[in-house]
Amino acid sequence: MRFRSMKLGVSTLAAAIVATWGLSIAGCGKTTAPEEPAKAVAPPAPIVGSSTKSQKAEPPRVDPAVARDAALVEAVKSALAADPRLKSFGIDIRAADGAVELFGTVDTKSSRDKAQKIVAAIDGVKSVKSRIVLVSGS
């Protein structure tokens, strides 16, 4: 009796496995419905105003003083880079209304003085303030 109930349990289990396997195989050949492509959304319509001005974007306005200072910084960088001795040092420049400040390190006092003289000779420079530090081995 005991074997008969066990036999029945094994056969029921085997039938369940075969049924599951059959269903999984049957679904392999089927394809799913393709997804609908995303619909294109039209951009919002431009706002029409009563203004008669052109719709062109205006270039950003640049403060003339800021532009002059930036040009002065570039001129100082170029002048220092043109000198074979000074171009190897990292000298930073800040300019405001013709007043130029130099920051960085050099190895000798004569290099520091030379940087100041080169900068003072540039057109548009009103004053030079050196914050260059002497460091041996720089």
trRosetta pair geometry for C-beta under 8 A, 3 or more apart (Angstrom, degrees):
i j d omega theta_ij theta_ji phi_ij phi_ji
1 4 5.6 -51 -149 31 34 112
1 5 6.7 26 157 -12 66 103
2 5 6.3 -58 -153 36 31 104
2 6 6.4 26 152 -14 64 111
3 6 5.5 -60 -147 42 34 112
3 7 5.9 40 153 -26 68 106
4 7 5.5 -51 -145 33 30 114
4 8 6.4 32 153 -20 62 104
5 8 5.5 -49 -147 35 33 114
5 9 6.4 37 151 -21 63 104
6 9 5.6 -51 -149 34 34 113
6 10 6.4 33 153 -18 66 105
7 10 5.9 -53 -147 36 31 109
7 11 6.3 26 156 -15 65 108
8 11 5.9 -56 -144 39 29 108
8 12 6.3 31 155 -20 64 107
9 12 5.8 -54 -146 36 29 111
9 13 6.3 29 154 -18 63 108
10 13 5.7 -55 -148 38 31 112
10 14 6.2 32 153 -20 65 106
11 14 5.5 -50 -143 36 33 113
11 15 6.3 37 154 -22 64 104
12 15 5.7 -53 -148 35 30 112
12 16 6.5 32 152 -20 63 105
13 16 5.7 -54 -150 34 31 112
13 17 6.5 31 152 -19 65 105
14 17 5.7 -54 -150 35 33 111
14 18 6.4 31 154 -18 66 106
15 18 5.8 -54 -146 38 31 110
15 19 6.2 32 155 -20 65 107
16 19 5.8 -54 -145 36 29 111
16 20 6.4 29 155 -18 63 107
17 20 5.9 -56 -149 37 30 110
17 21 6.2 29 153 -18 64 109
18 21 5.6 -56 -146 39 30 112
18 22 6.1 34 154 -23 65 107
19 22 5.7 -53 -146 35 29 113
19 23 6.5 27 156 -16 63 106
20 23 5.9 -56 -150 37 30 109
20 24 6.4 25 154 -16 64 108
21 24 5.9 -58 -147 38 30 108
21 25 6.3 27 156 -16 65 108
22 25 5.9 -57 -146 38 29 108
22 26 6.2 31 156 -23 64 109
23 26 5.6 -53 -143 34 31 113
23 27 6.6 26 159 -17 63 107
24 27 6.0 -58 -151 36 31 108
24 28 7.2 49 149 -42 60 95
25 28 5.7 -38 -160 2 39 119
26 29 7.5 -62 -176 26 36 99
26 30 7.9 28 140 -16 63 111
27 30 5.6 -58 -158 29 52 116
36 39 8.0 -2 140 -45 112 84
58 61 7.9 4 135 -46 115 83
62 66 6.4 -123 179 74 83 113
62 67 5.2 77 140 -57 122 115
63 66 4.1 76 73 6 102 109
63 67 6.9 -176 88 -9 52 84
64 67 5.5 -55 -147 38 35 114
64 68 6.3 38 154 -21 68 103
65 68 5.7 -51 -148 34 32 112
65 69 6.4 32 153 -18 64 105
65 97 6.8 -13 -160 -81 112 75
66 69 5.7 -54 -148 37 32 111
66 70 6.4 32 153 -19 65 106
67 70 5.8 -54 -146 36 31 111
67 71 6.3 30 154 -18 64 107
68 71 5.8 -57 -149 38 30 111
68 72 6.3 33 152 -22 65 106
68 124 7.2 -157 -177 -162 100 134
69 72 5.6 -53 -148 34 31 114
69 73 6.5 35 153 -21 64 102
69 95 4.6 176 -158 101 80 98
69 96 5.8 12 -118 -99 135 39
69 97 7.3 -19 -80 -32 107 36
70 73 5.7 -49 -150 32 33 113
70 74 6.6 32 152 -16 63 104
70 95 7.9 -167 -60 63 20 118
71 74 5.7 -54 -151 37 34 111
71 75 6.4 36 151 -21 66 105
71 124 7.8 -28 102 125 102 174
72 75 5.6 -52 -148 35 33 113
72 76 6.4 32 154 -18 65 104
72 95 4.3 -162 95 163 122 168
72 98 7.1 -155 -112 -104 161 41
72 100 6.8 -137 149 -82 119 107
72 122 7.5 122 -153 126 79 132
72 124 5.3 -134 -102 117 106 130
72 125 6.9 138 -158 -75 116 73
73 76 5.8 -56 -150 36 31 110
73 77 6.4 33 152 -21 65 105
73 93 5.0 157 -143 106 81 119
73 94 7.3 -8 -102 -123 115 19
73 95 4.9 -147 -61 11 81 119
74 77 5.6 -51 -146 35 33 113
74 78 6.3 33 156 -19 65 106
75 78 5.8 -55 -149 37 29 111
75 79 6.4 28 154 -19 64 108
75 122 5.4 134 133 -166 119 134
75 123 7.8 -89 177 56 158 75
75 124 7.2 91 53 50 159 129
76 79 5.8 -55 -146 37 31 110
76 80 6.3 25 158 -14 66 108
76 93 4.7 147 97 -131 136 159
76 95 7.1 165 -4 -55 140 126
76 100 6.0 154 -84 -145 152 143
76 119 5.4 28 -133 -123 105 96
76 122 6.1 -109 -83 -6 69 170
76 125 7.5 101 -79 -79 108 126
77 80 6.1 -62 -148 40 27 105
77 81 6.0 23 156 -16 65 113
77 93 6.1 -128 -61 15 80 140
78 81 5.8 -59 -142 41 28 109
78 82 6.3 34 156 -28 64 106
79 82 5.8 -52 -150 27 29 115
79 83 7.4 28 153 -20 59 99
79 118 5.2 166 147 160 116 110
79 119 6.8 150 89 -87 139 53
79 121 8.0 174 -159 72 150 96
79 122 5.8 -112 -34 -77 159 120
80 83 6.1 -53 -160 26 37 109
80 86 5.0 -101 -167 127 78 128
80 87 6.7 145 138 -85 68 58
80 91 5.7 -109 -179 64 158 132
80 93 7.9 -175 -1 -53 143 125
80 115 6.3 29 -117 -134 109 92
80 118 6.4 132 -84 104 63 144
80 119 7.4 8 -61 -66 101 92
81 86 7.8 -102 -76 99 20 93
81 87 4.8 72 -147 -115 48 103
82 87 7.3 158 25 -65 13 117
83 86 4.1 38 85 30 122 108
83 87 6.1 175 75 -31 61 84
83 114 7.1 154 -169 144 159 120
83 115 8.0 -147 50 -92 157 65
83 118 6.3 -84 -43 -89 139 159
84 87 6.4 -46 -137 18 22 114
85 88 7.2 -69 178 22 33 105
85 111 6.2 -134 140 -116 118 99
85 114 7.1 26 81 94 130 158
86 89 5.8 -59 -163 32 54 109
86 91 6.9 -22 179 -2 101 139
86 106 7.6 -34 -123 -110 76 123
86 111 6.5 155 -91 -164 80 93
86 114 6.5 -147 -59 105 121 115
86 115 5.6 141 -126 -85 137 92
86 118 7.3 -115 7 13 166 158
89 104 6.0 111 153 143 103 135
89 105 6.6 -142 -158 85 108 56
89 106 5.1 -13 -117 -96 159 75
89 107 7.8 -143 -87 -10 119 79
89 111 7.0 119 -30 163 152 134
89 115 8.0 -74 72 -75 141 138
89 138 6.6 46 -118 134 97 115
90 104 5.2 -167 100 -138 64 121
90 105 7.2 26 58 39 85 79
91 102 5.7 -15 -175 -166 111 100
91 103 7.0 145 -163 73 58 44
91 104 3.9 -119 -107 20 52 155
91 106 7.6 11 -73 -57 110 99
91 115 6.3 -166 -117 -145 165 146
91 132 6.6 -19 -121 -101 105 115
92 102 7.4 142 76 -161 50 48
92 103 4.3 -22 63 65 101 101
92 104 5.7 149 10 -53 72 99
93 100 6.4 -27 -160 -163 98 101
93 101 7.2 144 -158 77 48 55
93 102 6.2 -18 -102 -104 68 63
93 103 7.6 -162 -68 23 24 80
94 100 7.3 149 80 -157 49 51
94 101 4.5 -9 60 56 99 104
94 103 7.2 43 -5 -9 103 113
95 98 7.3 15 -171 -96 100 7
95 99 6.9 157 -153 79 58 47
95 100 4.9 -17 -100 -101 87 73
95 101 7.6 -168 -75 20 41 68
96 99 5.5 -21 68 58 74 97
97 126 7.3 -30 129 23 72 140
98 124 6.0 -137 -114 164 87 65
98 125 6.1 145 -169 -144 75 24
98 126 3.4 60 136 -3 123 110
98 127 7.0 80 125 17 87 70
99 126 5.9 -46 -67 67 58 103
99 127 4.8 -6 -120 60 78 100
99 129 7.0 21 177 -4 97 109
100 119 5.6 -142 100 172 150 127
100 125 5.4 -32 -8 -134 127 106
100 127 7.1 -174 29 90 67 51
100 128 5.2 -16 71 -110 100 67
100 129 7.2 179 92 26 50 69
101 128 7.9 148 -92 -163 30 50
101 129 4.8 -22 -107 70 77 101
101 130 7.9 170 -157 -87 56 19
101 131 6.1 20 -180 1 99 112
102 115 6.1 136 -165 138 164 125
102 116 7.2 -127 16 -84 149 70
102 119 6.6 -139 -57 -35 126 165
102 128 6.9 15 -11 -172 110 95
102 129 7.3 -176 20 89 71 51
102 130 5.0 -15 57 -120 112 63
102 131 6.3 179 85 36 56 68
102 132 5.4 -17 118 -45 110 101
103 131 4.9 -9 -99 80 68 112
103 132 7.0 171 -148 -78 16 57
104 132 5.4 -11 66 -120 73 83
104 133 7.4 -145 109 28 33 77
105 132 6.7 149 -104 -168 20 74
105 133 5.0 -34 -104 71 78 87
105 134 7.4 121 -157 -122 76 9
105 135 4.5 -10 -167 18 128 120
105 138 4.5 -145 127 -127 113 156
106 111 3.9 -161 174 103 137 126
106 112 5.1 -175 51 -61 140 76
106 115 7.0 -154 -55 -16 149 136
106 132 5.6 20 2 169 106 124
106 133 7.9 159 26 78 63 41
106 134 6.4 -38 74 -108 75 57
106 135 7.5 133 66 34 26 73
106 138 6.1 -172 -164 82 13 138
107 111 6.2 66 50 13 66 150
107 134 7.2 57 -174 -157 16 73
107 135 6.8 -59 -101 79 52 56
107 136 6.0 69 -152 -129 82 39
107 137 6.8 153 -117 20 109 16
107 138 4.7 -161 -68 49 79 88
108 111 4.7 104 61 1 81 99
108 112 7.3 -144 101 -1 49 85
108 134 7.0 30 -136 -135 10 108
109 112 5.5 -54 -153 37 39 113
109 113 6.2 37 151 -18 70 106
109 134 6.3 -19 -69 -91 65 138
110 113 5.6 -51 -143 39 33 112
110 114 6.2 38 155 -24 64 106
111 114 5.7 -52 -145 35 29 113
111 115 6.5 33 154 -21 62 103
112 115 5.9 -53 -153 32 31 111
112 116 6.7 29 151 -16 63 106
112 130 6.2 98 -178 -179 101 148
112 132 4.8 180 -126 93 101 132
112 134 6.6 -70 -36 -72 137 89
113 116 5.7 -56 -152 36 34 112
113 117 6.4 32 153 -18 67 106
114 117 5.7 -55 -146 37 32 110
114 118 6.3 34 156 -20 66 105
115 118 5.9 -54 -147 35 30 111
115 119 6.4 24 157 -14 64 110
115 130 7.2 115 92 -116 110 120
115 132 6.4 93 68 -43 148 163
116 119 6.0 -60 -147 40 28 107
116 120 6.1 29 156 -22 65 110
116 128 5.3 144 -152 124 80 143
116 130 5.3 -55 -82 -58 114 130
117 120 5.7 -54 -141 36 29 112
117 121 6.5 28 158 -21 62 108
118 121 6.1 -65 -158 33 28 110
118 122 7.4 39 147 -37 60 97
119 122 5.9 -42 -162 6 41 116
119 125 6.0 161 157 -130 74 165
119 128 5.0 119 101 -112 120 134
120 125 6.0 -145 -132 110 31 136
120 128 5.0 -87 -72 -11 85 136
121 125 7.7 31 52 47 20 133
122 125 4.7 77 71 -12 90 123
125 128 6.4 21 173 -60 126 91
135 138 4.4 89 81 -47 100 118
